[in-house]
């Protein structure tokens, strides 16, 4: 099976580098709309999307208006971090936000941002979805968190730059995952 993980195209909160609220539905920027139209994904693929508007809008503009919403593809819940930039969090909480985000990025951690997802819970949600994928070709429109979690869970990739519009392509053969492409936005 081949899986194309797509981080939704740019929104204003992305440009502000602000952590989103759980059900925030910021629309794509005009540049984001243009980018979504140029993603060049295989149209024959089965398509899934996060239930959130920015991912659904990216899917529609990329040629997948019938993409199936799946809750596992929603962004992580950031708790007290939601609505704030890193600079604001650093000023208010010192080193604590670094500890929170590292815990959220750890599939074995029972911790995360106060009031948000834990690393265990977040990764279990993404793993549960990965475990149900059918054979063939799949496109999934999601967010930075689930995209990075899927890369950690499949190919043990701990850190990668994945700006809005990034497409990561994975292949699963005989129970093993391979990263076959990582395409940043043009």
N, CA, C and O of each residue as an XYZ file, in Angstrom:
744
protein
N       0.838     -1.183      0.000
C       0.000      0.000      0.000
C       0.877      1.238      0.000
O       1.987      1.226      0.532
N       0.380      2.290     -0.592
C       1.070      3.579     -0.624
C       0.185      4.600      0.073
O      -1.011      4.688     -0.202
N       0.779      5.368      0.974
C       0.075      6.386      1.753
C       0.725      7.736      1.520
O       1.922      7.906      1.751
N      -0.067      8.696      1.060
C       0.387     10.077      0.887
C      -0.230     10.892      2.023
O      -1.444     11.095      2.051
N       0.591     11.354      2.951
C       0.137     12.193      4.061
C       0.361     13.650      3.657
O       1.476     14.047      3.320
N      -0.705     14.435      3.696
C      -0.637     15.821      3.236
C      -0.948     16.747      4.401
O      -2.025     16.666      4.993
N      -0.004     17.630      4.734
C      -0.320     18.677      5.711
C      -1.131     19.739      4.971
O      -0.740     20.186      3.893
N      -2.250     20.136      5.547
C      -3.116     21.118      4.889
C      -2.318     22.334      4.442
O      -1.248     22.619      4.979
N      -2.844     23.043      3.461
C      -2.207     24.244      2.929
C      -2.262     25.371      3.976
O      -3.002     25.264      4.955
N      -1.488     26.444      3.777
C      -1.348     27.500      4.780
C      -2.632     28.244      5.158
O      -3.518     28.478      4.335
N      -2.686     28.604      6.453
C      -3.742     29.430      7.030
C      -3.073     30.605      7.744
O      -1.853     30.612      7.912
N      -3.844     31.576      8.156
C      -3.290     32.708      8.907
C      -2.647     32.256     10.224
O      -1.547     32.715     10.532
N      -3.287     31.365     11.027
C      -2.612     30.916     12.258
C      -1.259     30.234     11.990
O      -0.350     30.320     12.816
N      -1.124     29.556     10.834
C       0.180     28.987     10.492
C       1.210     30.103     10.349
O       2.321     30.003     10.870
N       0.838     31.157      9.644
C       1.751     32.282      9.437
C       2.108     32.950     10.761
O       3.219     33.454     10.927
N       1.164     32.953     11.703
C       1.406     33.538     13.017
C       2.181     32.587     13.931
O       2.626     32.983     15.008
N       2.343     31.328     13.496
C       3.018     30.276     14.268
C       2.340     30.111     15.633
O       2.996     30.053     16.674
N       1.008     30.037     15.591
C       0.191     29.951     16.784
C      -0.432     28.570     16.876
O      -0.944     28.053     15.883
N      -0.393     27.964     18.063
C      -1.025     26.659     18.277
C      -2.535     26.803     18.186
O      -3.103     27.718     18.782
N      -3.201     25.906     17.443
C      -4.644     26.049     17.251
C      -5.463     25.573     18.448
O      -5.023     24.740     19.241
N      -6.661     26.129     18.548
C      -7.657     25.615     19.493
C      -8.213     24.319     18.913
O      -8.137     24.121     17.700
N      -8.770     23.426     19.738
C      -9.183     22.097     19.259
C     -10.078     22.074     18.022
O      -9.866     21.240     17.141
N     -11.053     22.945     17.925
C     -11.970     22.880     16.786
C     -11.880     24.139     15.917
O     -12.827     24.495     15.215
N     -10.739     24.794     15.978
C     -10.512     26.004     15.192
C     -10.558     25.661     13.699
O      -9.923     24.706     13.254
N     -11.299     26.432     12.953
C     -11.461     26.161     11.532
C     -11.039     27.357     10.687
O     -11.835     27.891      9.916
N      -9.797     27.770     10.833
C      -9.285     28.884     10.043
C      -9.247     28.479      8.570
O      -8.761     27.396      8.244
N      -9.749     29.325      7.682
C      -9.707     28.993      6.255
C      -8.292     29.145      5.701
O      -7.430     29.776      6.313
N      -8.075     28.554      4.533
C      -6.793     28.709      3.862
C      -6.624     30.164      3.427
O      -7.601     30.853      3.131
N      -5.395     30.612      3.394
C      -5.087     31.926      2.833
C      -5.218     31.829      1.308
O      -5.264     30.723      0.770
N      -5.277     32.957      0.607
C      -5.290     32.877     -0.863
C      -4.080     32.101     -1.408
O      -4.218     31.334     -2.361
N      -2.909     32.294     -0.814
C      -1.733     31.518     -1.245
C      -1.923     30.035     -0.930
O      -1.481     29.175     -1.693
N      -2.582     29.733      0.196
C      -2.872     28.344      0.547
C      -3.816     27.702     -0.446
O      -3.635     26.544     -0.823
N      -4.835     28.457     -0.875
C      -5.764     27.933     -1.882
C      -5.028     27.609     -3.175
O      -5.249     26.557     -3.776
N      -4.153     28.516     -3.599
C      -3.386     28.291     -4.826
C      -2.485     27.061     -4.684
O      -2.383     26.251     -5.606
N      -1.837     26.926     -3.533
C      -0.968     25.778     -3.297
C      -1.755     24.470     -3.329
O      -1.305     23.492     -3.926
N      -2.910     24.445     -2.701
C      -3.723     23.223     -2.658
C      -4.081     22.737     -4.058
O      -4.166     21.532     -4.299
N      -4.287     23.659     -4.967
C      -4.644     23.288     -6.343
C      -3.479     22.656     -7.105
O      -3.687     22.050     -8.157
N      -2.252     22.791     -6.584
C      -1.069     22.307     -7.309
C      -0.420     21.079     -6.670
O       0.699     20.725     -7.041
N      -1.080     20.430     -5.732
C      -0.452     19.332     -4.992
C      -0.145     18.112     -5.854
O       0.774     17.360     -5.530
N      -0.869     17.897     -6.920
C      -0.545     16.825     -7.860
C      -0.566     15.430     -7.257
O       0.393     14.672     -7.399
N      -1.658     15.095     -6.585
C      -1.787     13.787     -5.944
C      -2.537     12.817     -6.853
O      -3.302     13.250     -7.716
N      -2.329     11.509     -6.672
C      -2.995     10.529     -7.541
C      -4.504     10.501     -7.322
O      -4.970     10.150     -6.239
N      -5.258     10.865     -8.338
C      -6.713     10.994     -8.233
C      -7.431      9.664     -8.020
O      -8.575      9.649     -7.566
N      -6.783      8.555     -8.339
C      -7.425      7.246     -8.171
C      -7.379      6.758     -6.719
O      -7.991      5.744     -6.387
N      -6.663      7.470     -5.864
C      -6.472      7.044     -4.476
C      -7.744      7.214     -3.653
O      -8.558      8.098     -3.918
N      -7.898      6.363     -2.660
C      -8.926      6.531     -1.642
C      -8.473      7.702     -0.765
O      -7.325      7.732     -0.321
N      -9.356      8.654     -0.515
C      -8.947      9.860      0.212
C      -9.674      9.993      1.548
O     -10.880      9.767      1.649
N      -8.903     10.365      2.567
C      -9.408     10.671      3.905
C      -9.012     12.104      4.225
O      -8.083     12.651      3.630
N      -9.722     12.704      5.166
C      -9.379     14.054      5.603
C      -9.675     14.214      7.092
O     -10.540     13.534      7.644
N      -8.958     15.104      7.715
C      -9.318     15.553      9.054
C     -10.709     16.169      8.964
O     -11.072     16.712      7.920
N     -11.493     16.094     10.035
C     -12.802     16.741     10.001
C     -12.728     18.267     10.000
O     -13.739     18.930      9.771
N     -11.553     18.828     10.250
C     -11.428     20.286     10.352
C     -11.394     20.945      8.978
O     -10.874     20.383      8.014
N     -11.958     22.148      8.910
C     -12.163     22.854      7.657
C     -10.934     23.055      6.803
O     -11.006     22.892      5.585
N      -9.793     23.407      7.406
C      -8.606     23.688      6.605
C      -8.114     22.452      5.856
O      -7.607     22.566      4.741
N      -8.260     21.276      6.457
C      -7.871     20.030      5.776
C      -8.910     19.664      4.707
O      -8.553     19.247      3.606
N     -10.192     19.822      5.039
C     -11.252     19.532      4.060
C     -11.149     20.458      2.856
O     -11.332     20.027      1.717
N     -10.856     21.730      3.106
C     -10.706     22.700      2.021
C      -9.507     22.336      1.147
O      -9.588     22.426     -0.078
N      -8.404     21.931      1.757
C      -7.230     21.502      0.993
C      -7.582     20.296      0.128
O      -7.218     20.244     -1.046
N      -8.292     19.324      0.709
C      -8.687     18.124     -0.038
C      -9.549     18.503     -1.239
O      -9.312     18.034     -2.352
N     -10.536     19.343     -1.014
C     -11.442     19.736     -2.102
C     -10.680     20.424     -3.233
O     -10.863     20.088     -4.403
N      -9.819     21.393     -2.879
C      -9.077     22.137     -3.897
C      -8.032     21.265     -4.600
O      -7.654     21.546     -5.737
N      -7.569     20.215     -3.931
C      -6.597     19.297     -4.525
C      -7.267     18.251     -5.416
O      -6.592     17.417     -6.020
N      -8.606     18.300     -5.495
C      -9.313     17.384     -6.374
C      -9.951     16.199     -5.689
O     -10.270     15.209     -6.348
N     -10.149     16.274     -4.364
C     -10.733     15.178     -3.601
C     -11.947     15.671     -2.799
O     -11.928     15.626     -1.569
N     -12.996     16.136     -3.478
C     -14.158     16.670     -2.760
C     -14.890     15.610     -1.944
O     -15.616     15.953     -1.010
N     -14.719     14.338     -2.270
C     -15.384     13.265     -1.545
C     -14.521     12.610     -0.483
O     -14.840     11.516     -0.017
N     -13.424     13.265     -0.088
C     -12.547     12.687      0.943
C     -13.351     12.395      2.202
O     -14.179     13.204      2.622
N     -13.102     11.235      2.801
C     -13.847     10.780      3.968
C     -13.262     11.366      5.247
O     -12.083     11.150      5.528
N     -14.054     12.106      6.037
C     -13.540     12.653      7.296
C     -13.246     11.527      8.284
O     -14.016     10.575      8.409
N     -12.125     11.651      8.980
C     -11.763     10.667     10.008
C     -11.189     11.404     11.217
O     -10.247     12.182     11.069
N     -11.744     11.171     12.416
C     -11.300     11.907     13.606
C      -9.831     11.676     13.960
O      -9.219     12.530     14.603
N      -9.256     10.555     13.561
C      -7.845     10.292     13.881
C      -6.916     11.263     13.175
O      -5.770     11.436     13.590
N      -7.396     11.901     12.111
C      -6.556     12.820     11.352
C      -6.639     14.256     11.857
O      -5.980     15.138     11.307
N      -7.445     14.509     12.903
C      -7.526     15.848     13.498
C      -6.220     16.171     14.226
O      -5.490     15.276     14.651
N      -5.947     17.454     14.359
C      -4.733     17.879     15.052
C      -4.794     17.481     16.520
O      -5.875     17.278     17.073
N      -3.631     17.372     17.144
C      -3.553     17.124     18.585
C      -4.232     18.271     19.326
O      -4.320     19.391     18.824
N      -4.703     17.971     20.513
C      -5.242     19.029     21.368
C      -4.103     19.537     22.237
O      -3.448     18.765     22.937
N      -3.872     20.852     22.185
C      -2.711     21.461     22.835
C      -3.005     22.037     24.214
O      -2.107     22.608     24.833
N      -4.217     21.909     24.712
C      -4.531     22.359     26.069
C      -4.182     23.808     26.288
O      -4.602     24.675     25.522
N      -3.407     24.085     27.340
C      -3.057     25.466     27.697
C      -2.218     26.170     26.633
O      -2.076     27.393     26.666
N      -1.666     25.413     25.700
C      -0.856     26.010     24.644
C      -1.718     26.620     23.529
O      -1.255     27.486     22.786
N      -2.960     26.168     23.416
C      -3.843     26.590     22.325
C      -4.032     28.101     22.310
O      -4.272     28.726     23.342
N      -3.918     28.667     21.120
C      -4.123     30.099     20.946
C      -2.881     30.940     21.155
O      -2.926     32.160     20.997
N      -1.772     30.307     21.507
C      -0.551     31.059     21.838
C       0.586     30.729     20.880
O       0.646     29.639     20.311
N       1.482     31.690     20.715
C       2.715     31.460     19.964
C       3.767     30.904     20.928
O       3.593     30.944     22.146
N       4.856     30.389     20.364
C       5.927     29.866     21.207
C       6.514     30.973     22.080
O       6.822     30.736     23.248
N       6.670     32.161     21.538
C       7.225     33.280     22.317
C       6.338     33.602     23.509
O       6.837     33.855     24.606
N       5.028     33.595     23.302
C       4.102     33.857     24.406
C       4.189     32.757     25.468
O       4.186     33.038     26.667
N       4.265     31.525     25.022
C       4.358     30.401     25.968
C       5.663     30.446     26.747
O       5.684     30.197     27.953
N       6.744     30.763     26.058
C       8.049     30.849     26.709
C       8.044     31.950     27.771
O       8.568     31.760     28.869
N       7.455     33.089     27.445
C       7.397     34.203     28.397
C       6.538     33.855     29.616
O       6.860     34.246     30.738
N       5.455     33.127     29.394
C       4.527     32.818     30.489
C       4.935     31.587     31.302
O       4.647     31.521     32.497
N       5.605     30.605     30.669
C       5.845     29.321     31.336
C       7.302     28.863     31.351
O       7.592     27.775     31.849
N       8.223     29.665     30.819
C       9.632     29.273     30.827
C       9.881     28.009     30.016
O       9.468     27.920     28.860
N      10.557     27.030     30.618
C      10.922     25.792     29.917
C       9.798     24.765     29.848
O       9.922     23.774     29.128
N       8.721     24.974     30.566
C       7.633     23.983     30.624
C       7.065     23.622     29.251
O       6.847     22.439     28.993
N       6.813     24.593     28.349
C       6.251     24.214     27.050
C       7.129     23.240     26.265
O       6.612     22.386     25.545
N       8.435     23.357     26.395
C       9.337     22.417     25.712
C       9.085     21.008     26.252
O       9.027     20.054     25.476
N       8.937     20.867     27.558
C       8.656     19.570     28.175
C       7.310     19.033     27.702
O       7.183     17.844     27.412
N       6.309     19.899     27.623
C       4.976     19.474     27.188
C       4.994     18.964     25.755
O       4.416     17.918     25.458
N       5.658     19.701     24.861
C       5.643     19.331     23.441
C       6.486     18.079     23.211
O       6.161     17.269     22.342
N       7.561     17.913     23.976
C       8.358     16.683     23.873
C       7.557     15.481     24.347
O       7.661     14.403     23.762
N       6.764     15.645     25.389
C       5.908     14.557     25.875
C       4.848     14.212     24.831
O       4.576     13.035     24.595
N       4.255     15.215     24.212
C       3.248     14.983     23.187
C       3.844     14.245     21.983
O       3.153     13.465     21.327
N       5.112     14.490     21.697
C       5.790     13.841     20.568
C       6.307     12.445     20.902
O       6.862     11.780     20.028
N       6.144     11.990     22.125
C       6.635     10.675     22.555
C       5.472      9.688     22.613
O       4.578      9.834     23.447
N       5.475      8.680     21.730
C       4.364      7.723     21.708
C       4.150      6.952     23.010
O       3.096      6.344     23.198
N       5.134      6.968     23.911
C       5.011      6.216     25.168
C       4.714      7.108     26.371
O       4.547      6.609     27.484
N       4.647      8.426     26.157
C       4.502      9.345     27.285
C       3.049      9.469     27.759
O       2.133      9.676     26.963
N       2.863      9.335     29.086
C       1.532      9.564     29.635
C       1.277     11.056     29.892
O       0.283     11.410     30.527
N       2.159     11.925     29.408
C       2.057     13.365     29.642
C       1.890     14.109     28.326
O       2.035     13.541     27.244
N       1.586     15.370     28.446
C       1.426     16.278     27.323
C       1.119     17.649     27.877
O       1.267     17.865     29.079
N       0.699     18.577     27.050
C       0.344     19.901     27.563
C      -0.832     19.792     28.540
O      -1.768     19.037     28.276
N      -0.810     20.522     29.658
C      -1.947     20.488     30.577
C      -3.261     20.778     29.847
O      -3.382     21.768     29.125
N      -4.225     19.905     30.048
C      -5.519     20.064     29.408
C      -5.574     19.574     27.974
O      -6.614     19.691     27.325
N      -4.471     19.024     27.462
C      -4.419     18.552     26.074
C      -4.182     17.062     25.982
O      -4.301     16.340     26.972
N      -3.849     16.608     24.798
C      -3.561     15.195     24.564
C      -2.271     14.771     25.241
O      -1.370     15.582     25.451
N      -2.192     13.493     25.581
C      -0.929     12.901     26.025
C      -0.248     12.297     24.801
O      -0.896     12.028     23.790
N       1.036     12.089     24.899
C       1.750     11.428     23.811
C       1.156     10.064     23.510
O       0.949      9.723     22.346
N       0.875      9.273     24.551
C       0.287      7.935     24.365
C      -1.054      8.011     23.656
O      -1.275      7.313     22.667
N      -1.940      8.844     24.151
C      -3.284      8.931     23.587
C      -3.286      9.421     22.152
O      -3.994      8.876     21.305
N      -2.500     10.440     21.878
C      -2.438     11.003     20.539
C      -1.899      9.983     19.540
O      -2.474      9.788     18.469
N      -0.795      9.338     19.895
C      -0.195      8.353     18.992
C      -1.072      7.104     18.843
O      -1.106      6.501     17.770
N      -1.773      6.717     19.896
C      -2.687      5.571     19.796
C      -3.803      5.876     18.799
O      -4.216      5.001     18.038
N      -4.286      7.108     18.804
C      -5.332      7.512     17.853
C      -4.831      7.386     16.420
O      -5.526      6.836     15.566
N      -3.626      7.894     16.152
C      -3.060      7.832     14.800
C      -2.746      6.384     14.427
O      -3.005      5.969     13.297
N      -2.191      5.612     15.362
C      -1.866      4.204     15.082
C      -3.128      3.410     14.764
O      -3.123      2.572     13.862
N      -4.196      3.665     15.492
C      -5.452      2.974     15.229
C      -5.925      3.192     13.800
O      -6.423      2.266     13.160
N      -5.771      4.410     13.299
C      -6.141      4.694     11.911
C      -5.202      3.990     10.945
O      -5.657      3.385      9.974
N      -3.889      4.061     11.198
C      -2.922      3.394     10.324
C      -3.216      1.898     10.210
O      -3.068      1.307      9.140
N      -3.632      1.294     11.321
C      -3.901     -0.142     11.343
C      -5.103     -0.536     10.496
O      -5.247     -1.710     10.153
N      -5.967      0.409     10.153
C      -7.177      0.086      9.389
C      -7.049      0.400      7.900
O      -8.001      0.190      7.148
N      -5.902      0.894      7.463
C      -5.777      1.310      6.067
C      -5.848      0.108      5.129
O      -5.244     -0.932      5.393
N      -6.580      0.257      4.045
C      -6.695     -0.833      3.076
C      -5.471     -0.889      2.161
O      -4.665      0.040      2.120
N      -5.353     -1.982      1.440
C      -4.309     -2.086      0.419
C      -4.638     -1.080     -0.686
O      -5.777     -0.628     -0.805
N      -3.659     -0.746     -1.467
C      -3.865      0.200     -2.560
C      -3.226      1.530     -2.257
O      -2.229      1.603     -1.539
N      -3.802      2.585     -2.806
C      -3.241      3.926     -2.644
C      -4.208      4.790     -1.854
O      -5.405      4.827     -2.137
N      -3.665      5.494     -0.845
C      -4.464      6.318      0.059
C      -3.831      7.701      0.148
O      -2.609      7.833      0.220
N      -4.675      8.731      0.141
C      -4.250     10.107      0.390
C      -4.959     10.559      1.659
O      -6.163     10.346      1.807
N      -4.222     11.181      2.575
C      -4.806     11.661      3.830
C      -4.432     13.123      4.041
O      -3.253     13.466      4.120
N      -5.451     13.985      4.130
C      -5.256     15.415      4.366
C      -5.374     15.654      5.863
O      -6.420     15.399      6.460
N      -4.298     16.143      6.464
C      -4.236     16.221      7.913
C      -3.486     17.469      8.356
O      -3.473     18.474      7.646
N      -2.870     17.409      9.515
C      -2.185     18.539     10.151
C      -0.755     18.118     10.481
O      -0.386     16.959     10.291
N       0.039     19.050     10.969
C       1.439     18.743     11.293
C       1.543     17.619     12.321
O       2.333     16.691     12.146
N       0.750     17.697     13.394
C       0.851     16.703     14.459
C       0.614     15.279     13.991
O       1.477     14.428     14.206
N      -0.528     14.976     13.353
C      -0.754     13.612     12.878
C       0.239     13.167     11.816
O       0.632     12.001     11.789
N       0.654     14.085     10.934
C       1.652     13.720      9.925
C       2.947     13.289     10.604
O       3.515     12.251     10.264
N       3.413     14.086     11.565
C       4.659     13.756     12.265
C       4.498     12.500     13.120
O       5.429     11.700     13.218
N       3.331     12.315     13.741
C       3.085     11.106     14.533
C       3.133      9.876     13.643
O       3.718      8.860     14.017
N       2.522      9.960     12.469
C       2.542      8.822     11.543
C       3.970      8.495     11.110
O       4.327      7.322     10.993
N       4.783      9.513     10.874
C       6.183      9.260     10.500
C       6.962      8.627     11.656
O       7.814      7.769     11.429
N       6.675      9.045     12.895
C       7.333      8.417     14.054
C       6.922      6.954     14.169
O       7.759      6.079     14.390
N       5.622      6.700     14.017
C       5.084      5.355     14.222
C       5.451      4.383     13.106
O       5.567      3.183     13.354
N       5.633      4.870     11.895
C       5.901      3.979     10.770
C       7.382      3.793     10.486
O       7.849      2.664     10.338
N       8.123      4.889     10.408
C       9.536      4.801     10.017
C      10.482      5.355     11.081
O      11.670      5.548     10.825
N       9.938      5.611     12.289
C      10.739      6.084     13.418
C      11.508      7.367     13.108
O      12.635      7.556     13.566
N      10.884      8.240     12.326
C      11.484      9.526     12.002
C      11.104     10.500     13.105
O       9.938     10.869     13.239
N      12.084     10.916     13.892
C      11.823     11.707     15.090
C      11.600     13.188     14.805
O      10.848     13.841     15.527
N      12.225     13.723     13.785
C      12.099     15.157     13.520
C      12.223     15.407     12.025
O      13.096     14.856     11.355
N      11.332     16.249     11.517
C      11.380     16.624     10.109
C      10.640     17.955      9.962
O       9.644     18.197     10.644
N      11.124     18.799      9.081
C      10.417     20.040      8.771
C       9.272     19.685      7.827
O       9.492     19.071      6.783
N       8.060     20.068      8.189
C       6.882     19.768      7.371
C       5.969     20.992      7.337
O       4.922     21.005      7.984
N       6.366     22.027      6.579
C       5.526     23.218      6.510
C       4.184     22.909      5.845
O       4.042     21.864      5.210
N       3.203     23.796      5.981
C       1.915     23.570      5.334
C       2.096     23.267      3.845
O       2.859     23.935      3.147
N       1.376     22.244      3.376
C       1.471     21.815      1.987
C       2.462     20.695      1.743
O       2.600     20.236      0.609
N       3.156     20.245      2.777
C       4.103     19.129      2.645
C       3.350     17.833      2.350
O       2.268     17.595      2.885
N       3.940     16.999      1.490
C       3.409     15.667      1.202
C       4.486     14.646      1.549
O       5.576     14.664      0.978
N       4.171     13.750      2.494
C       5.064     12.641      2.849
C       4.457     11.372      2.267
O       3.281     11.085      2.488
N       5.256     10.612      1.523
C       4.768      9.387      0.907
C       5.446      8.187      1.552
O       6.672      8.104      1.633
N       4.615      7.268      2.004
C       5.071      6.046      2.665
C       4.587      4.841      1.870
O       3.543      4.892      1.219
N       5.348      3.769      1.927
C       4.944      2.509      1.298
C       5.045      1.411      2.343
O       6.028      1.327      3.078
N       4.017      0.568      2.402
C       4.028     -0.568      3.324
C       4.095     -1.858      2.508
O       3.250     -2.120      1.653
N       5.119     -2.647      2.796
C       5.300     -3.941      2.134
C       5.675     -4.964      3.180
O       6.569     -4.730      3.993
N       4.997     -6.096      3.163
C       5.279     -7.206      4.080
C       5.356     -6.739      5.532
O       6.203     -7.198      6.297
N       4.458     -5.818      5.903
C       4.393     -5.350      7.280
C       5.409     -4.292      7.655
O       5.452     -3.869      8.810
N       6.228     -3.851      6.712
C       7.246     -2.831      6.984
C       6.923     -1.561      6.211
O       6.468     -1.609      5.068
N       7.169     -0.419      6.858
C       6.935      0.874      6.234
C       8.246      1.460      5.726
O       9.302      1.284      6.334
N       8.157      2.162      4.595
C       9.309      2.850      3.995
C       8.884      4.260      3.635
O       7.807      4.460      3.072
N       9.712      5.233      3.952
C       9.478      6.598      3.499
C      10.037      6.690      2.089
O      11.242      6.534      1.892
N       9.182      6.942      1.107
C       9.638      6.977     -0.291
C       9.663      8.386     -0.856
O      10.184      8.601     -1.950
N       9.110      9.348     -0.131
C       9.149     10.722     -0.610
C       8.760     11.707      0.461
O       7.887     11.431      1.284
N       9.405     12.853      0.454
C       9.056     13.950      1.358
C       9.167     15.223      0.514
O      10.258     15.713      0.223
N       7.998     15.735      0.137
C       7.946     16.861     -0.803
C       7.432     18.099     -0.089
O       6.245     18.184      0.225
N       8.319     19.068      0.173
C       7.850     20.329      0.750
C       7.068     21.097     -0.308
O       7.174     20.799     -1.498
N       6.280     22.087      0.120
C       5.512     22.851     -0.865
C       6.418     23.594     -1.835
O       7.529     24.000     -1.494
N       5.919     23.759     -3.041
C       6.721     24.442     -4.083
C       6.699     25.934     -3.874
O       7.312     26.674     -4.644
